[in-house]
Amino acid sequence: MKYFKISFNGLDTYHENVPMIKEGDQLVEFVDNSNYILHDTEPFYIDMAKEESTALWKDILVEENTEIIIVLEENKMIGGCITVTHSPEVRMLKGDMTNAVLWDIRVDPKYQHLGIGTQLLNLSLNYARGKNCDCLLIETQNNNPKAISFYLKNGASLLETNKDAYPELPNETQYILKIET
């Protein structure tokens, strides 16, 4: 596997070539900043690539403050991450340009549990450190227990809970996690 930085112009290619699927039958409820309980729910399958648009990303992200990393296995894109700093339109920053945001991280399900996600997260943290950021902020949702477990295992803690972040999805709760850089 090889890790490469790509230009901002490669955003669409990144988004179109690496699956980002949320599926499961459990929802997360935090009991404190680093512990949670799982609640059973109806099985769900969400293809995030169809839910999100890079056109919106391009309006929000500042090109020179965005790093895009991809992972290739035999010329097939199998993962990647996007880290953002100093981008005033990124709501998670709330105007605080001393933090960075892990805008997106994904690994093809066939290649998960091989350390790729951890390597991508470490690269994101390194980028944030290089930009003198205090924390890496991460957004996830209560319907993504695999991601929450992954982030907590890698040193994240809960910063904020927002039950009203997605008005069109009343059963989905936004969690903002942070990792000190």
Backbone as a ProteinNet text record, in pm:
[ID]
protein_1_A
[PRIMARY]
MKYFKISFNGLDTYHENVPMIKEGDQLVEFVDNSNYILHDTEPFYIDMAKEESTALWKDILVEENTEIIIVLEENKMIGGCITVTHSPEVRMLKGDMTNAVLWDIRVDPKYQHLGIGTQLLNLSLNYARGKNCDCLLIETQNNNPKAISFYLKNGASLLETNKDAYPELPNETQYILKIET
[TERTIARY]
83.3	0	87.5	42.2	116.2	23.2	78.4	4.9	57.6	-35.9	2.1	-80.7	-15.9	-89.6	-136.1	-259.8	-309.3	-355.9	-369.3	-410.7	-560.6	-600.4	-741.3	-825.3	-764.9	-836.3	-877.2	-816.2	-848.2	-961.4	-1026.6	-1133.9	-1245.9	-1291.5	-1400	-1356.2	-1235.5	-1183.2	-1176.4	-1126.8	-1121	-1260.3	-1355.8	-1491.6	-1560.8	-1536.1	-1604.9	-1544.3	-1418.5	-1349.6	-1330.2	-1358.8	-1345.2	-1481.2	-1534.9	-1666.8	-1665.1	-1777.2	-1795.6	-1934.5	-1936	-2061.3	-2076.8	-2195.4	-2230.6	-2340.7	-2315.5	-2420.4	-2412.7	-2524.6	-2525.4	-2665.2	-2670.3	-2799	-2790.6	-2698.9	-2683.3	-2656.3	-2703.3	-2678.4	-2597.7	-2516.1	-2428.6	-2490.5	-2479.4	-2514	-2396.5	-2335.6	-2223.5	-2274.8	-2203.7	-2235.7	-2138.1	-2019.9	-1924.8	-1832.6	-1723.3	-1639.2	-1568.3	-1560.3	-1487.2	-1556.7	-1677	-1752	-1891.7	-1938.9	-2071.2	-2140.1	-2271.5	-2349.3	-2411.4	-2441.2	-2502.2	-2648.2	-2730.4	-2873.1	-2905	-2975.7	-3015.2	-3119.1	-3111.9	-3206	-3230.8	-3316.2	-3339	-3211.5	-3180.7	-3061.9	-3069.2	-2954.7	-2950.4	-2827.3	-2835.9	-2726.8	-2731.2	-2622.7	-2617.8	-2491.5	-2507.1	-2393.6	-2365.9	-2264.9	-2236.3	-2189.9	-2131.1	-2087.9	-2207.8	-2323.3	-2444.6	-2511.3	-2479.8	-2542.2	-2470.2	-2342.9	-2263.6	-2215.6	-2189.9	-2149	-2017.9	-1924.6	-1798.7	-1816.9	-1924.9	-1950.1	-1960.9	-2031.2	-2042.6	-1906.4	-1832.6	-1700	-1612.2	-1617.4	-1532.4	-1568.2	-1693.6	-1735.4	-1689	-1665.7	-1634.7	-1484.6	-1415.9	-1275.3	-1184.1	-1081.5	-980.5	-869.8	-850.6	-759.7	-621.3	-560.3	-423.5	-413.6	-527.6	-530	-597.9	-597.1	-659.6	-557.8	-543.8	-455.6	-541	-520.2	-591.5	-488.5	-509.3	-421.7	-504.7	-448	-513.6	-422.5	-485.2	-412	-440.4	-332.8	-345	-292.9	-363.5	-320.6	-329.9	-215.9	-211.1	-293.8	-271	-336.6	-486.3	-537.2	-678.1	-682.2	-765.3	-780.6	-863.8	-805.3	-875.7	-901.1	-852.4	-874.6	-823	-852.2	-802.4	-855.9	-801.5	-851.3	-829.2	-909.7	-900.2	-892.3	-788.8	-771.4	-773.6	-842.1	-863.2	-819.2	-750.2	-715	-749.6	-760	-773.1	-872.6	-991.2	-1098.1	-1221.8	-1242.7	-1349.8	-1490	-1516.5	-1650	-1678.9	-1578.8	-1598.4	-1662.1	-1791.1	-1867.6	-1808.8	-1750.4	-1695.6	-1586.3	-1518.7	-1412.5	-1468.5	-1592.4	-1658.2	-1570	-1499.1	-1413.7	-1279.9	-1256.7	-1131.9	-1031.3	-940.9	-845.3	-723.8	-733	-624	-646.8	-758.3	-788.8	-792.3	-783	-796.5	-918.8	-966.3	-1081.1	-1043	-1071.6	-1064.5	-1194	-1188.7	-1308.2	-1367.4	-1281.3	-1329	-1218.7	-1258.4	-1166.2	-1246.1	-1186	-1256.9	-1158.8	-1199.2	-1123.2	-1223	-1194.8	-1279.5	-1302.9	-1429.3	-1459	-1375.4	-1336.2	-1255.3	-1114.4	-1072	-936.3	-932.5	-1046.6	-1048.4	-981.7	-939.9	-872.5	-731.8	-669.7	-530.9	-438	-489	-408.3	-409.9	-485.5	-489	-553.7	-665.4	-733.5	-645.6	-574.5	-484.3	-373.4	-317.5	-212.6	-267.9	-387.4	-448.6	-474.4	-525.3	-549.8	-418.7	-313.4	-182.9	-131.6	-152.3	-113	-192.9	-319.5	-404.4	-354.5	-321.8	-268.4	-135.6	-51.2	76.7	56.3	-41.1	-71.6	-118.5	-206.6	-256.6	-141.7	-52.6	63.5	150.5	170.5	251.8	192.1	60.9	-7.8	-28.1	40	34.4	-105.5	-183.1	-317.3	-312.5	-401.4	-406.3	-477.3	-581.6	-664.7	-705	-735.6	-799.7	-943.2	-1037.5	-1180.3	-1233.2	-1324.8	-1378.5	-1529.6	-1602.5	-1748.5	-1784.5	-1873.6	-1931.3	-2074.4	-2143.4	-2283.4	-2310.5	-2423.1	-2461.6	-2486.2	-2501.6	-2523.6	-2393.4	-2280.4	-2151	-2062.8	-2108.3	-2031	-1890.4	-1869.1	-1734.2	-1639.5	-1684.4	-1600.4	-1574.3	-1676.9	-1661	-1560.6	-1573.5	-1479.6	-1336.6	-1321.8	-1191.2	-1130	-1207.1	-1153.7	-1116	-1202	-1171.2	-1045.9	-1032	-913.8	-786.8	-801.4	-687.3	-673.4	-732	-708.7	-809.9	-919.4	-1021.4	-1108.1	-1168.6	-1268.3	-1383.4	-1499.2	-1618.5	-1605.1	-1627.5	-1624.9	-1765.7	-1852.6	-1985	-2085.8	-2209.3	-2321.3	-2425.4	-2477.7	-2578.9	-2690.3	-2799.8	-2913.4	-2991.8	-2971.5	-3046	-2962	-2848.8	-2758.3	-2816.2	-2899.8	-2954.4	-3107.6	-3170.4	-3316.7	-3393.5	-3335.5	-3403.3	-3386.3	-3301.7	-3275.6	-3291	-3414.5	-3437.2	-3381.1	-3351.8	-3296.6	-3144.3	-3081.5	-2936.3	-2877.2	-2783.2	-2716.1	-2572.6	-2531.3	-2394.1	-2307	-2189.8	-2088.5	-1964.9	-1911.1	-1783.1	-1681.1	-1581.4	-1473.4	-1348.5	-1252.7	-1127.3	-1010.2	-899.7	-772	-673.8	-610.1	-507.8	-389.5	-332.9	-218.9	-89.8
-117.8	0	123.8	223.1	347.9	463.6	561.2	680.1	798.1	877.2	991.6	1113.6	1230.2	1356.2	1385.4	1431.2	1472.7	1617	1680	1820.3	1832.9	1954.1	1986.2	1950.5	1956.6	1921.8	1773.9	1692	1549.4	1515.9	1617.4	1595.7	1507.2	1533.4	1452	1307.2	1287.5	1151.9	1077.9	1143.7	1086.7	1041.9	1132.9	1106.7	995	988.8	891.9	752	740.2	612.1	533.1	591.5	517.7	512.4	392.4	381.7	436.8	493.7	538.5	492.3	378.4	312.1	310	346	326.2	221	112.5	11.9	-49.3	-95.6	-157	-172.3	-202.9	-220.9	-171.6	-76.8	-21	128.9	198.9	341.3	364	467.2	499.5	609.6	592.7	699	714.1	832.3	855.7	871.3	811.6	829.1	927.3	943	1046.9	1070.6	1139.5	1179.8	1066.1	949.4	840.1	704.3	701.2	575.3	591.6	484	488.3	353.6	355.9	232.4	220.8	98	71.7	35.1	86.3	54.4	-14	-125.3	-194.3	-112.4	-118.7	-47.6	-130.9	-83.2	-151.9	-145.7	-250.6	-246.6	-130.7	-70.6	40.1	26.8	89.8	93.2	230.9	307.1	442.1	454.8	487.7	513.7	663.5	700.3	841.7	912.5	840.5	903.7	959.5	897.4	947.2	1057.9	1063.9	1162.2	1296.2	1295.6	1417.3	1459.7	1589	1644.6	1720.7	1694.8	1769.2	1914.1	1944	2083.6	2169.8	2121.3	2192.6	2200	2089.2	2087.4	2196.2	2210.5	2308.8	2452.2	2475.2	2608.2	2638.7	2535.5	2552.3	2546.8	2454.4	2430.3	2531.6	2573.5	2662.4	2573.3	2580.7	2489.2	2482	2596.6	2594.3	2547.3	2529.4	2480	2343	2270.3	2138.7	2037.8	1930.2	1821.8	1698.3	1642	1521	1411	1302	1184.9	1069.1	995.4	874.6	754.6	638	512.9	428.4	383.7	299.6	159.6	62	-77.6	-124.8	-149	-191.5	-99.2	31.1	136.3	149.7	85.9	102.3	187.5	291.4	377.9	302.9	280.8	202.5	281.5	403.4	482.8	623.4	703.7	839.9	922.3	1041.7	1134.7	1277.9	1365.7	1508.5	1580.4	1662.7	1741.3	1888.9	1968.5	2109.5	2195.6	2304	2404.4	2541.6	2638.9	2778.4	2798.9	2744.2	2757.5	2813.3	2944	3009.2	2954.5	2897.5	2847.1	2710.1	2646.1	2516.5	2541.7	2506.7	2536.8	2475.5	2357	2291.5	2374.6	2456.8	2540.1	2655.6	2692.9	2802	2926.5	2950.3	3068.2	3052.4	2938.7	2914.4	2848.5	2928.4	2877.3	2810.4	2783.6	2710.6	2560	2518	2375.6	2333	2203.5	2143.7	2052.2	2014.7	1924.7	1807.3	1687.9	1569.6	1571.4	1629	1652.3	1520.6	1427	1300.2	1196.2	1076.5	963.2	841.7	761.7	643.2	536.7	414.1	297.8	198.8	151.6	51.6	-62.5	-103	-208.5	-335.7	-367.6	-488.6	-474.4	-352.2	-326.3	-274.1	-278.5	-232.6	-335.1	-288.8	-371.2	-411.8	-331	-356.1	-242.4	-149.3	-37.6	84.7	79.1	191.8	313.7	294.3	405.7	472.2	391.5	446.7	527.8	477	551.1	682.4	679.4	802.1	902.1	854	942.7	1004.4	925.8	979.4	1084.2	1061.1	1160.9	1289.9	1277.1	1393.6	1470.5	1398.2	1462.7	1532.8	1470.3	1532.3	1661.8	1661.1	1782.3	1893.5	1857.9	1955.5	2011.7	1925.4	1971.1	2065.8	2029.7	2112.7	2249.8	2260.9	2389.8	2457.6	2404	2459.1	2460.1	2356.7	2345.5	2273.7	2313.6	2255.1	2120.8	2107.6	1986.9	1949.2	1822.4	1773.8	1742.6	1811.4	1789.3	1688.5	1604.3	1496.7	1490.9	1491.7	1475.8	1331.5	1276.6	1146.4	1147.4	1037	1031.6	908	912.5	802.1	672.2	678.4	556.3	502.4	542.4	497.4	444.3	335.9	284.9	238.6	188	146.3	265.9	376.8	497	549.1	552.9	603.6	518.1	388.5	297.5	323	337.6	363.5	492	600.1	728.4	724.3	665	657.4	574.4	465.7	379.8	456.2	557.1	636.4	769.7	779.9	895	1007.2	989.9	1095.1	1093.5	1206.6	1216.4	1302.6	1283.6	1358.4	1503.7	1593.3	1736.2	1793.8	1745.9	1808.3	1707.4	1719.6	1640.4	1736.6	1709.6	1796.2	1709.6	1699.6	1617.6	1684	1813.3	1888.3	1925.5	1861.8	1898.3	1865.5	1764.5	1718.1	1717.9	1833	1842.2	1742.9	1710.8	1616.3	1471.2	1448.8	1314.4	1320.5	1325	1350.2	1244	1124	1019.5	1012.8	1106.6	1105.9	1218.2	1179.8	1273.9	1294.3	1420.2	1454.2	1451.4	1389.1	1393.3	1460.9	1555.6	1616.4	1560.9	1495.6	1440.8	1524.8	1511.8	1584.7	1499	1522.1	1462.6	1578	1587.7	1690.7	1660.2	1763.9	1741.1	1755.3
0	0	0	-75	-83.9	-51.5	20.9	62	-18.3	-75.3	-158.5	-121.7	-125.8	-120.1	-261.5	-274.1	-405	-396.5	-509.9	-513.3	-488	-457.1	-434.1	-556.7	-674.6	-797.6	-799.8	-715.7	-710.6	-615.4	-560.5	-462.4	-516.7	-637.4	-694.7	-713.9	-762.9	-783.3	-651.2	-548.4	-413.9	-371.3	-380.4	-331.5	-410.8	-539.5	-625.1	-620.4	-577.3	-589.6	-461.4	-348.4	-223.1	-154.8	-135.3	-71.5	70.8	109.9	247.5	290.8	355.2	391.4	542.9	589.8	730.5	731.3	803.7	817	955.4	1001.5	1133.2	1187	1314	1381.2	1526	1550.1	1683.9	1676.1	1780.6	1795.3	1922.6	1922	2034.5	2119.2	2251.4	2344.8	2441.6	2443	2533.7	2676.1	2771.2	2912.7	2978.3	2920.6	2958.3	2838.1	2856.1	2742.2	2671	2732.2	2667.4	2678.1	2731.3	2743.2	2685.6	2627.3	2566.3	2582.4	2557.2	2553.8	2414.7	2376.5	2246.1	2265.3	2174.7	2173.7	2041.5	2047.9	1925.6	1850.7	1717.9	1632.7	1508.2	1422.9	1295.7	1212.2	1138.8	1052.7	952.7	924.4	829.2	740.7	624.5	527.9	463.1	477.6	422.3	338.5	211.9	124	129.4	207.9	229.3	102.5	9.6	-115.6	-191.6	-174.3	-240.5	-159.3	-31.4	57.4	55.9	19.4	26.5	-111.6	-126.1	-254.1	-239.3	-328.6	-324	-369	-437.6	-476.5	-350.6	-250.7	-124	-54.4	-56.7	4.3	-56.4	-187.5	-256.5	-218.1	-179.9	-136.3	6.2	85	226.8	254.4	191.2	222.1	152.4	222.6	165.7	109.2	-20.8	-90.3	-26.7	-0.6	50.7	195.8	261.8	399.3	409	300.1	294.8	243.5	316.6	272.1	242.6	123.5	82.1	63.1	134.9	125.7	71.4	-22.4	-71.5	-46.1	-41	-24.9	-148.6	-211.8	-330.9	-301.2	-352.6	-351.7	-495	-555.4	-695.7	-785.2	-771.4	-851.4	-826.9	-722.5	-684.7	-558.4	-560.3	-444.9	-340.4	-221.9	-119.4	8.7	15.1	134.4	116.6	215.6	212.7	327.6	339.9	440.2	391.9	447.5	418.8	552.7	567.4	689	651.1	732.7	702.3	820	789.7	890.3	833.9	921	881	766.7	783.4	683.1	753	746.9	823	798.5	680.7	649.7	712.1	770.3	834.1	970.9	982.5	1103.7	1229.9	1217.9	1337.1	1403.5	1328.5	1385.3	1467.9	1442.3	1515.2	1521.3	1412.1	1404.6	1475.4	1541.1	1613.8	1520.2	1468.1	1370	1435.7	1567.4	1633.9	1628.3	1570.2	1558.2	1412.4	1391.3	1258.2	1261.3	1144.1	1132.3	1043.1	1092.2	1006.4	927.5	809	728	680	644.1	590.2	608.4	641.3	644.4	602.4	517.8	470.4	425.7	447.7	403.3	345.7	225.1	160.8	260.9	282.1	379.8	362.4	240	217.1	273.4	304.5	351.3	495.5	563.9	701.8	793.2	908.7	1011.1	968.9	884	841.7	886	964.9	1012.6	922.5	812.8	718.6	783.1	850.3	916.1	1020.8	1097.8	1199.8	1134.8	1026.9	955.7	900.5	844.2	792.5	905.2	1016.9	1130.7	1178.6	1184.3	1224.7	1125.9	997.1	897.6	914.8	946.6	971.2	1093.4	1199.4	1319.8	1290.1	1210.8	1174.4	1095.6	1004.5	928.4	1023	1117.4	1214.2	1298.8	1342.2	1419.7	1336.2	1210.2	1121	1096.8	1114.4	1099.5	1235.4	1339	1475.4	1535.1	1506	1562	1696.6	1786.8	1921.5	1924.7	1844.6	1846.5	1705.2	1688	1566.3	1603.8	1541.4	1565.7	1465.2	1512.3	1429.3	1449.4	1340.4	1347.9	1315.7	1395.1	1365	1417.7	1402.2	1440.8	1527.3	1594.8	1683.6	1607.5	1475.3	1396.6	1336.6	1395.5	1345	1459.1	1525.7	1639.7	1603.7	1482.3	1442.1	1441.8	1388.2	1384.3	1525.6	1607.8	1744.2	1820.6	1810.6	1876.2	1826.4	1695.1	1634.9	1689.2	1690.8	1736.2	1883.9	1967.4	2110.3	2135.1	2060.7	2073.1	2034.4	1950.8	1904.7	1977.7	2095.7	2181.6	2177.8	2107.2	2100.7	2226.5	2252.4	2359.2	2308	2369.9	2329.4	2371.7	2279.4	2306	2312.3	2222	2207.6	2152.5	2198.1	2147.4	2093.1	1973.4	1915.2	1855.8	1927.1	1882.1	1768.6	1748.4	1647.9	1525.9	1508.6	1398.3	1261.6	1255.2	1127.3	1136	1114.4	1129.4	1041.2	924.5	834.6	880.3	979.9	1035	1187.2	1236.3	1379.2	1473.6	1424.7	1511.2	1506.5	1433.7	1420.1	1505.5	1591.2	1680.4	1633.4	1629.9	1592.4	1717.4	1703.2	1807.7	1750.2	1825.1	1791	1890.1	1836.3	1917.3	1894.9	1985.5	1965.9	2009.9	1941.8	1980.4	1993.5	2109	2128.9	2037.3	1975.2	1887.2	1966.3
[MASK]
+++++++++++++++++++++++++++++++++++++++++++++++++++++++++++++++++++++++++++++++++++++++++++++++++++++++++++++++++++++++++++++++++++++++++++++++++++++++++++++++++++++++++++++++++++++

